[in-house]
Amino acid sequence: NKLRDKLERNTTYFRKRISEIGFNVLEGKHPIIPVMVYDSLLAKRIASDLLKLGIYVIPFNYPVVPKGKARIRIQISAAMERGHLDKALLCFKMVGEKYKLFKN
């Protein structure tokens, strides 16, 4: 139960914070968090930039998702500490600003 509870706290925290930063995130409570970018090439570039910053995410593109629905897939885990989540959020913010990815 402790790990499941921590996973839920981590997921809730990350979903709330990444949305507050301005990213378009599909709703849900699942620890797999899809950040919508809608463009396949952009999704690949964002994932590459994040990897250079130490954040491993997967770009999902057609035919895995419908055309025009490309996204970055984030997987939250109970092994992550608040510092890990905050580092990832900071890196997402930097890359989001670079590519003007925010919904606002």
MINUMAR-215871 format. One record per atom (N, C-alpha, C): x negated, y, z negated; residue number from 1; residue in three letters. Coordinates in nm, 4 decimals. Each point is the difference from the previous one (the first is absolute). Example, Ala and Ser with C-alpha at 12.3 -4.5 7.8 and 13.67 -1.06 7.14 Angstrom:
BEGIN
+----------+----------+----------+------+------+
!       px !       py !       pz ! resi ! resn !
+----------+----------+----------+------+------+
!  -1.3190 !  -0.5690 !  -0.7800 !    1 !  Ala !
!   0.0890 !   0.1190 !   0.0000 !    1 !  Ala !
!  -0.0900 !   0.1200 !   0.0000 !    1 !  Ala !
!   0.0350 !   0.1050 !   0.0720 !    2 !  Ser !
!  -0.0820 !   0.1190 !  -0.0060 !    2 !  Ser !
!   0.0770 !   0.1090 !  -0.0730 !    2 !  Ser !
+----------+----------+----------+------+------+
This chain:
BEGIN
+----------+----------+----------+------+------+
!       px !       py !       pz ! resi ! resn !
+----------+----------+----------+------+------+
!  -0.0800 !  -0.1197 !   0.0000 !    1 !  Asn !
!   0.0800 !   0.1197 !   0.0000 !    1 !  Asn !
!  -0.0846 !   0.1267 !   0.0000 !    1 !  Asn !
!  -0.1159 !  -0.0037 !  -0.0689 !    2 !  Lys !
!  -0.0849 !   0.1193 !  -0.0058 !    2 !  Lys !
!  -0.0459 !   0.0428 !   0.1392 !    2 !  Lys !
!  -0.0450 !  -0.0975 !   0.0797 !    3 !  Leu !
!  -0.0474 !   0.0333 !   0.1344 !    3 !  Leu !
!   0.1140 !   0.0475 !   0.0889 !    3 !  Leu !
!   0.1145 !  -0.0634 !  -0.0111 !    4 !  Arg !
!   0.1151 !   0.0421 !   0.0801 !    4 !  Arg !
!   0.0433 !   0.1414 !  -0.0387 !    4 !  Arg !
!  -0.0012 !   0.0288 !  -0.1292 !    5 !  Asp !
!   0.0360 !   0.1342 !  -0.0456 !    5 !  Asp !
!  -0.1009 !   0.1039 !   0.0486 !    5 !  Asp !
!  -0.1282 !  -0.0363 !  -0.0041 !    6 !  Lys !
!  -0.1031 !   0.0932 !   0.0478 !    6 !  Lys !
!   0.0148 !   0.0234 !   0.1495 !    6 !  Lys !
!   0.0281 !  -0.1054 !   0.0743 !    7 !  Leu !
!   0.0214 !   0.0140 !   0.1445 !    7 !  Leu !
!   0.1169 !   0.0945 !   0.0266 !    7 !  Leu !
!   0.1065 !  -0.0148 !  -0.0751 !    8 !  Glu !
!   0.1152 !   0.0882 !   0.0183 !    8 !  Glu !
!  -0.0351 !   0.1452 !  -0.0329 !    8 !  Glu !
!  -0.0753 !   0.0216 !  -0.1080 !    9 !  Arg !
!  -0.0423 !   0.1366 !  -0.0351 !    9 !  Arg !
!  -0.0897 !   0.0582 !   0.1088 !    9 !  Arg !
!  -0.0965 !  -0.0794 !   0.0473 !   10 !  Asn !
!  -0.0907 !   0.0461 !   0.1056 !   10 !  Asn !
!   0.0767 !   0.0353 !   0.1267 !   10 !  Asn !
!   0.0935 !  -0.0856 !   0.0370 !   11 !  Thr !
!   0.0783 !   0.0220 !   0.1217 !   11 !  Thr !
!   0.0850 !   0.1257 !  -0.0121 !   11 !  Thr !
!   0.0690 !   0.0149 !  -0.1107 !   12 !  Thr !
!   0.0853 !   0.1168 !  -0.0217 !   12 !  Thr !
!  -0.0832 !   0.1278 !   0.0026 !   12 !  Thr !
!  -0.1137 !  -0.0018 !  -0.0693 !   13 !  Tyr !
!  -0.0878 !   0.1162 !  -0.0054 !   13 !  Tyr !
!  -0.0496 !   0.0372 !   0.1402 !   13 !  Tyr !
!  -0.0516 !  -0.0986 !   0.0736 !   14 !  Phe !
!  -0.0579 !   0.0285 !   0.1313 !   14 !  Phe !
!   0.1065 !   0.0481 !   0.0984 !   14 !  Phe !
!   0.1141 !  -0.0667 !   0.0020 !   15 !  Arg !
!   0.1076 !   0.0415 !   0.0907 !   15 !  Arg !
!   0.0430 !   0.1441 !  -0.0280 !   15 !  Arg !
!   0.0169 !   0.0324 !  -0.1267 !   16 !  Lys !
!   0.0423 !   0.1350 !  -0.0359 !   16 !  Lys !
!  -0.1044 !   0.1028 !   0.0403 !   16 !  Lys !
!  -0.1244 !  -0.0261 !  -0.0329 !   17 !  Arg !
!  -0.1067 !   0.0967 !   0.0260 !   17 !  Arg !
!  -0.0269 !   0.0183 !   0.1493 !   17 !  Arg !
!  -0.0021 !  -0.1077 !   0.0766 !   18 !  Ile !
!  -0.0299 !   0.0149 !   0.1430 !   18 !  Ile !
!   0.1136 !   0.0731 !   0.0707 !   18 !  Ile !
!   0.1219 !  -0.0193 !  -0.0467 !   19 !  Ser !
!   0.1137 !   0.0746 !   0.0550 !   19 !  Ser !
!  -0.0092 !   0.1471 !  -0.0375 !   19 !  Ser !
!  -0.0401 !   0.0292 !  -0.1241 !   20 !  Glu !
!  -0.0151 !   0.1384 !  -0.0438 !   20 !  Glu !
!  -0.1079 !   0.0733 !   0.0792 !   20 !  Glu !
!  -0.1036 !  -0.0733 !   0.0395 !   21 !  Ile !
!  -0.1055 !   0.0605 !   0.0821 !   21 !  Ile !
!   0.0581 !   0.0449 !   0.1338 !   21 !  Ile !
!   0.0990 !  -0.0738 !   0.0497 !   22 !  Gly !
!   0.0648 !   0.0398 !   0.1244 !   22 !  Gly !
!   0.0065 !  -0.1073 !   0.1067 !   22 !  Gly !
!  -0.0341 !  -0.1223 !  -0.0339 !   23 !  Phe !
!   0.0044 !  -0.1068 !   0.0984 !   23 !  Phe !
!   0.1406 !  -0.0558 !   0.0146 !   23 !  Phe !
!   0.0315 !  -0.0471 !   0.1187 !   24 !  Asn !
!   0.1270 !  -0.0649 !   0.0280 !   24 !  Asn !
!  -0.0157 !  -0.1484 !  -0.0327 !   24 !  Asn !
!   0.0580 !  -0.0411 !  -0.1125 !   25 !  Val !
!  -0.0121 !  -0.1371 !  -0.0484 !   25 !  Val !
!   0.1375 !  -0.0654 !   0.0056 !   25 !  Val !
!   0.0053 !  -0.1218 !   0.0555 !   26 !  Leu !
!   0.1269 !  -0.0716 !   0.0001 !   26 !  Leu !
!   0.0384 !  -0.0327 !  -0.1441 !   26 !  Leu !
!   0.1254 !   0.0184 !  -0.0316 !   27 !  Glu !
!   0.0480 !  -0.0215 !  -0.1362 !   27 !  Glu !
!  -0.0059 !  -0.1468 !  -0.0383 !   27 !  Glu !
!  -0.0078 !  -0.0222 !  -0.1298 !   28 !  Gly !
!   0.0003 !  -0.1350 !  -0.0533 !   28 !  Gly !
!  -0.0737 !  -0.0053 !  -0.1320 !   28 !  Gly !
!   0.0004 !  -0.1167 !  -0.0601 !   29 !  Lys !
!  -0.0704 !  -0.0215 !  -0.1265 !   29 !  Lys !
!  -0.1137 !  -0.0995 !   0.0161 !   29 !  Lys !
!  -0.0178 !  -0.0514 !   0.1186 !   30 !  His !
!  -0.0998 !  -0.1030 !   0.0278 !   30 !  His !
!  -0.1408 !   0.0582 !  -0.0043 !   30 !  His !
!  -0.0995 !  -0.0778 !  -0.0452 !   31 !  Pro !
!  -0.1378 !   0.0499 !  -0.0053 !   31 !  Pro !
!  -0.0681 !   0.0121 !   0.1366 !   31 !  Pro !
!   0.0669 !  -0.0423 !   0.1056 !   32 !  Ile !
!  -0.0485 !   0.0273 !   0.1353 !   32 !  Ile !
!   0.0669 !   0.1304 !   0.0427 !   32 !  Ile !
!  -0.0829 !   0.1024 !   0.0210 !   33 !  Ile !
!   0.0516 !   0.1344 !   0.0243 !   33 !  Ile !
!  -0.0324 !   0.0429 !   0.1429 !   33 !  Ile !
!   0.1014 !   0.0138 !   0.0851 !   34 !  Pro !
!  -0.0224 !   0.0452 !   0.1370 !   34 !  Pro !
!   0.0018 !   0.1524 !   0.0106 !   34 !  Pro !
!  -0.1115 !   0.0564 !   0.0445 !   35 !  Val !
!  -0.0103 !   0.1435 !   0.0260 !   35 !  Val !
!   0.0172 !   0.0180 !   0.1502 !   35 !  Val !
!   0.1071 !   0.0664 !   0.0382 !   36 !  Met !
!   0.0340 !   0.0136 !   0.1414 !   36 !  Met !
!  -0.0852 !   0.1080 !   0.0663 !   36 !  Met !
!  -0.0614 !  -0.0373 !   0.1139 !   37 !  Val !
!  -0.0749 !   0.0973 !   0.0805 !   37 !  Val !
!   0.0507 !   0.0038 !   0.1439 !   37 !  Val !
!   0.0724 !  -0.1024 !   0.0425 !   38 !  Tyr !
!   0.0741 !  -0.0062 !   0.1268 !   38 !  Tyr !
!  -0.0861 !  -0.0127 !   0.1253 !   38 !  Tyr !
!  -0.1294 !   0.0225 !  -0.0085 !   39 !  Asp !
!  -0.0889 !  -0.0042 !   0.1162 !   39 !  Asp !
!  -0.1081 !  -0.1049 !  -0.0245 !   39 !  Asp !
!  -0.0121 !  -0.0962 !   0.0915 !   40 !  Ser !
!  -0.0923 !  -0.1118 !  -0.0178 !   40 !  Ser !
!  -0.1458 !   0.0435 !  -0.0095 !   40 !  Ser !
!  -0.0431 !   0.0862 !   0.0898 !   41 !  Leu !
!  -0.1390 !   0.0461 !  -0.0017 !   41 !  Leu !
!  -0.0291 !   0.0769 !  -0.1283 !   41 !  Leu !
!   0.0935 !   0.0831 !  -0.0414 !   42 !  Leu !
!  -0.0164 !   0.0761 !  -0.1232 !   42 !  Leu !
!  -0.0100 !  -0.0934 !  -0.1207 !   42 !  Leu !
!   0.0820 !  -0.1034 !  -0.0034 !   43 !  Ala !
!  -0.0047 !  -0.0967 !  -0.1107 !   43 !  Ala !
!  -0.1383 !  -0.0649 !  -0.0086 !   43 !  Ala !
!  -0.0566 !  -0.0351 !   0.1147 !   44 !  Lys !
!  -0.1342 !  -0.0609 !   0.0027 !   44 !  Lys !
!  -0.1053 !   0.0985 !  -0.0483 !   44 !  Lys !
!   0.0107 !   0.1246 !   0.0423 !   45 !  Arg !
!  -0.0973 !   0.1021 !  -0.0421 !   45 !  Arg !
!   0.0078 !   0.0259 !  -0.1502 !   45 !  Arg !
!   0.1211 !   0.0086 !  -0.0507 !   46 !  Ile !
!   0.0187 !   0.0244 !  -0.1432 !   46 !  Ile !
!  -0.0588 !  -0.1149 !  -0.0812 !   46 !  Ile !
!   0.0288 !  -0.1230 !   0.0402 !   47 !  Ala !
!  -0.0537 !  -0.1167 !  -0.0709 !   47 !  Ala !
!  -0.1525 !  -0.0001 !   0.0036 !   47 !  Ala !
!  -0.0572 !   0.0361 !   0.1131 !   48 !  Ser !
!  -0.1454 !   0.0065 !   0.0124 !   48 !  Ser !
!  -0.0594 !   0.1068 !  -0.0914 !   48 !  Ser !
!   0.0616 !   0.1171 !  -0.0017 !   49 !  Asp !
!  -0.0477 !   0.1085 !  -0.0867 !   49 !  Asp !
!   0.0114 !  -0.0382 !  -0.1473 !   49 !  Asp !
!   0.1105 !  -0.0637 !  -0.0370 !   50 !  Leu !
!   0.0165 !  -0.0420 !  -0.1389 !   50 !  Leu !
!  -0.1031 !  -0.1046 !  -0.0389 !   50 !  Leu !
!  -0.0311 !  -0.0922 !   0.0904 !   51 !  Leu !
!  -0.1014 !  -0.1014 !  -0.0289 !   51 !  Leu !
!  -0.1355 !   0.0654 !  -0.0260 !   51 !  Leu !
!  -0.0332 !   0.1031 !   0.0759 !   52 !  Lys !
!  -0.1255 !   0.0725 !  -0.0220 !   52 !  Lys !
!  -0.0037 !   0.0649 !  -0.1381 !   52 !  Lys !
!   0.1177 !   0.0274 !  -0.0557 !   53 !  Leu !
!   0.0104 !   0.0587 !  -0.1335 !   53 !  Leu !
!   0.0144 !  -0.1066 !  -0.1094 !   53 !  Leu !
!  -0.0047 !  -0.1273 !   0.0412 !   54 !  Gly !
!   0.0071 !  -0.1090 !  -0.0965 !   54 !  Gly !
!   0.1403 !  -0.0523 !  -0.0262 !   54 !  Gly !
!   0.0961 !   0.0365 !   0.0841 !   55 !  Ile !
!   0.1388 !  -0.0436 !  -0.0163 !   55 !  Ile !
!   0.0369 !  -0.0920 !   0.1166 !   55 !  Ile !
!   0.0303 !  -0.1257 !  -0.0308 !   56 !  Tyr !
!   0.0327 !  -0.0983 !   0.1026 !   56 !  Tyr !
!   0.1518 !  -0.0102 !   0.0160 !   56 !  Tyr !
!   0.0480 !   0.0388 !   0.1151 !   57 !  Val !
!   0.1408 !  -0.0114 !   0.0363 !   57 !  Val !
!   0.0078 !  -0.0595 !   0.1405 !   57 !  Val !
!   0.1177 !  -0.0441 !   0.0367 !   58 !  Ile !
!   0.0204 !  -0.0623 !   0.1303 !   58 !  Ile !
!   0.0949 !   0.0855 !   0.0833 !   58 !  Ile !
!  -0.0410 !   0.0340 !   0.1241 !   59 !  Pro !
!   0.0953 !   0.0663 !   0.0892 !   59 !  Pro !
!   0.0903 !  -0.1056 !   0.0644 !   59 !  Pro !
!   0.1282 !   0.0231 !   0.0002 !   60 !  Phe !
!   0.0949 !  -0.0896 !   0.0661 !   60 !  Phe !
!   0.0523 !   0.0713 !   0.1242 !   60 !  Phe !
!  -0.0167 !  -0.0647 !   0.1133 !   61 !  Asn !
!   0.0367 !   0.0559 !   0.1293 !   61 !  Asn !
!   0.0837 !  -0.1008 !   0.0777 !   61 !  Asn !
!   0.0558 !   0.0454 !   0.1127 !   62 !  Tyr !
!   0.0712 !  -0.0881 !   0.0918 !   62 !  Tyr !
!  -0.0956 !  -0.1098 !   0.0467 !   62 !  Tyr !
!   0.0385 !  -0.1255 !   0.0029 !   63 !  Pro !
!   0.1335 !  -0.0574 !  -0.0104 !   63 !  Pro !
!   0.0382 !  -0.0466 !  -0.1418 !   63 !  Pro !
!  -0.0829 !   0.0274 !  -0.0995 !   64 !  Val !
!   0.0333 !  -0.0386 !  -0.1379 !   64 !  Val !
!   0.1190 !   0.0814 !  -0.0501 !   64 !  Val !
!   0.0053 !   0.1259 !   0.0384 !   65 !  Val !
!   0.1138 !   0.0881 !  -0.0306 !   65 !  Val !
!   0.0487 !   0.0576 !   0.1327 !   65 !  Val !
!   0.1225 !   0.0514 !   0.0057 !   66 !  Pro !
!   0.0506 !   0.0559 !   0.1259 !   66 !  Pro !
!  -0.0849 !   0.1179 !   0.0489 !   66 !  Pro !
!  -0.0002 !   0.0215 !   0.1308 !   67 !  Lys !
!  -0.0691 !   0.1158 !   0.0571 !   67 !  Lys !
!   0.0510 !   0.1265 !  -0.0672 !   67 !  Lys !
!  -0.0939 !   0.0899 !  -0.0297 !   68 !  Gly !
!   0.0363 !   0.1251 !  -0.0634 !   68 !  Gly !
!   0.0207 !  -0.0095 !  -0.1509 !   68 !  Gly !
!  -0.0281 !  -0.1167 !  -0.0594 !   69 !  Lys !
!   0.0180 !  -0.0204 !  -0.1445 !   69 !  Lys !
!  -0.1303 !  -0.0420 !  -0.0676 !   69 !  Lys !
!  -0.1138 !   0.0420 !   0.0561 !   70 !  Ala !
!  -0.1298 !  -0.0355 !  -0.0578 !   70 !  Ala !
!  -0.0089 !   0.0526 !  -0.1430 !   70 !  Ala !
!  -0.0715 !  -0.0732 !  -0.0811 !   71 !  Arg !
!  -0.0107 !   0.0344 !  -0.1411 !   71 !  Arg !
!  -0.1307 !  -0.0487 !  -0.0591 !   71 !  Arg !
!  -0.0303 !   0.0514 !  -0.1168 !   72 !  Ile !
!  -0.1123 !  -0.0480 !  -0.0797 !   72 !  Ile !
!   0.0600 !  -0.0836 !  -0.1118 !   72 !  Ile !
!  -0.0504 !  -0.1208 !  -0.0169 !   73 !  Arg !
!   0.0509 !  -0.0903 !  -0.1034 !   73 !  Arg !
!  -0.0929 !   0.0064 !  -0.1209 !   73 !  Arg !
!   0.0570 !   0.0376 !  -0.1142 !   74 !  Ile !
!  -0.0743 !   0.0065 !  -0.1253 !   74 !  Ile !
!   0.0482 !  -0.1146 !  -0.0879 !   74 !  Ile !
!  -0.0930 !  -0.0716 !  -0.0606 !   75 !  Gln !
!   0.0349 !  -0.1091 !  -0.0913 !   75 !  Gln !
!  -0.0476 !   0.0357 !  -0.1399 !   75 !  Gln !
!   0.0935 !   0.0226 !  -0.0908 !   76 !  Ile !
!  -0.0318 !   0.0314 !  -0.1390 !   76 !  Ile !
!  -0.0147 !  -0.1312 !  -0.0767 !   76 !  Ile !
!  -0.0864 !   0.0004 !  -0.1015 !   77 !  Ser !
!  -0.0234 !  -0.1202 !  -0.0794 !   77 !  Ser !
!  -0.0072 !   0.0341 !  -0.1482 !   77 !  Ser !
!   0.0216 !  -0.0997 !  -0.0827 !   78 !  Ala !
!  -0.0118 !   0.0168 !  -0.1450 !   78 !  Ala !
!  -0.1456 !   0.0147 !  -0.0418 !   78 !  Ala !
!  -0.0929 !  -0.0377 !   0.0860 !   79 !  Ala !
!  -0.1428 !   0.0135 !  -0.0311 !   79 !  Ala !
!  -0.0475 !   0.1450 !   0.0100 !   79 !  Ala !
!   0.0804 !   0.0838 !   0.0629 !   80 !  Met !
!  -0.0369 !   0.1406 !   0.0180 !   80 !  Met !
!   0.0247 !   0.0784 !  -0.1285 !   80 !  Met !
!  -0.0969 !   0.0857 !  -0.0327 !   81 !  Glu !
!   0.0140 !   0.0901 !  -0.1136 !   81 !  Glu !
!   0.0452 !   0.1366 !   0.0523 !   81 !  Glu !
!   0.0436 !   0.0865 !  -0.0887 !   82 !  Arg !
!   0.0489 !   0.1326 !   0.0393 !   82 !  Arg !
!  -0.1060 !   0.0749 !   0.0806 !   82 !  Arg !
!  -0.1265 !  -0.0129 !  -0.0370 !   83 !  Gly !
!  -0.1071 !   0.0655 !   0.0741 !   83 !  Gly !
!  -0.0095 !  -0.0462 !   0.1443 !   83 !  Gly !
!   0.0230 !  -0.1290 !   0.0234 !   84 !  His !
!   0.0001 !  -0.0525 !   0.1375 !   84 !  His !
!   0.1130 !   0.0637 !   0.0804 !   84 !  His !
!   0.1173 !   0.0055 !  -0.0617 !   85 !  Leu !
!   0.1161 !   0.0569 !   0.0688 !   85 !  Leu !
!  -0.0215 !   0.1481 !   0.0294 !   85 !  Leu !
!  -0.0550 !   0.0726 !  -0.0972 !   86 !  Asp !
!  -0.0245 !   0.1432 !   0.0200 !   86 !  Asp !
!  -0.1042 !   0.0249 !   0.1084 !   86 !  Asp !
!  -0.1041 !  -0.0849 !   0.0061 !   87 !  Lys !
!  -0.1000 !   0.0141 !   0.1067 !   87 !  Lys !
!   0.0661 !  -0.0225 !   0.1361 !   87 !  Lys !
!   0.0823 !  -0.1027 !   0.0093 !   88 !  Ala !
!   0.0687 !  -0.0280 !   0.1262 !   88 !  Ala !
!   0.0908 !   0.1160 !   0.0387 !   88 !  Ala !
!   0.0713 !   0.0550 !  -0.0964 !   89 !  Leu !
!   0.0887 !   0.1133 !   0.0283 !   89 !  Leu !
!  -0.0787 !   0.1208 !   0.0493 !   89 !  Leu !
!  -0.1140 !   0.0269 !  -0.0619 !   90 !  Leu !
!  -0.0845 !   0.1113 !   0.0439 !   90 !  Leu !
!  -0.0482 !  -0.0218 !   0.1430 !   90 !  Leu !
!  -0.0427 !  -0.1218 !   0.0296 !   91 !  Cys !
!  -0.0471 !  -0.0308 !   0.1356 !   91 !  Cys !
!   0.1128 !   0.0106 !   0.1014 !   91 !  Cys !
!   0.1176 !  -0.0488 !  -0.0355 !   92 !  Phe !
!   0.1147 !   0.0142 !   0.0899 !   92 !  Phe !
!   0.0316 !   0.1465 !   0.0249 !   92 !  Phe !
!  -0.0069 !   0.0808 !  -0.1043 !   93 !  Lys !
!   0.0279 !   0.1431 !   0.0159 !   93 !  Lys !
!  -0.0996 !   0.0635 !   0.0966 !   93 !  Lys !
!  -0.1285 !  -0.0315 !  -0.0149 !   94 !  Met !
!  -0.1031 !   0.0559 !   0.0877 !   94 !  Met !
!   0.0240 !  -0.0412 !   0.1453 !   94 !  Met !
!   0.0266 !  -0.1271 !   0.0218 !   95 !  Val !
!   0.0217 !  -0.0493 !   0.1361 !   95 !  Val !
!   0.1326 !   0.0534 !   0.0553 !   95 !  Val !
!   0.1005 !   0.0074 !  -0.0845 !   96 !  Gly !
!   0.1287 !   0.0555 !   0.0435 !   96 !  Gly !
!  -0.0118 !   0.1442 !   0.0449 !   96 !  Gly !
!  -0.0793 !   0.0777 !  -0.0727 !   97 !  Glu !
!  -0.0223 !   0.1396 !   0.0396 !   97 !  Glu !
!  -0.0755 !   0.0069 !   0.1323 !   97 !  Glu !
!  -0.0981 !  -0.0867 !   0.0160 !   98 !  Lys !
!  -0.0780 !  -0.0023 !   0.1242 !   98 !  Lys !
!   0.0905 !  -0.0232 !   0.1212 !   98 !  Lys !
!   0.0945 !  -0.0930 !  -0.0136 !   99 !  Tyr !
!   0.0860 !  -0.0366 !   0.1129 !   99 !  Tyr !
!   0.1380 !   0.0650 !  -0.0048 !   99 !  Tyr !
!   0.0218 !   0.0907 !  -0.0950 !  100 !  Lys !
!   0.1298 !   0.0675 !  -0.0140 !  100 !  Lys !
!   0.1134 !  -0.1017 !  -0.0046 !  100 !  Lys !
!  -0.0159 !  -0.0964 !  -0.0883 !  101 !  Leu !
!   0.0918 !  -0.1130 !  -0.0092 !  101 !  Leu !
!   0.1195 !   0.0259 !  -0.0901 !  101 !  Leu !
!  -0.0035 !   0.1068 !  -0.0773 !  102 !  Phe !
!   0.1050 !   0.0229 !  -0.0979 !  102 !  Phe !
!   0.1313 !   0.0340 !   0.0648 !  102 !  Phe !
!   0.1067 !  -0.0441 !  -0.0655 !  103 !  Lys !
!   0.1350 !   0.0223 !   0.0521 !  103 !  Lys !
!   0.0466 !   0.1424 !  -0.0196 !  103 !  Lys !
!  -0.0608 !   0.0742 !  -0.0911 !  104 !  Asn !
!   0.0408 !   0.1397 !  -0.0273 !  104 !  Asn !
!  -0.0709 !   0.0962 !   0.0922 !  104 !  Asn !
+----------+----------+----------+------+------+
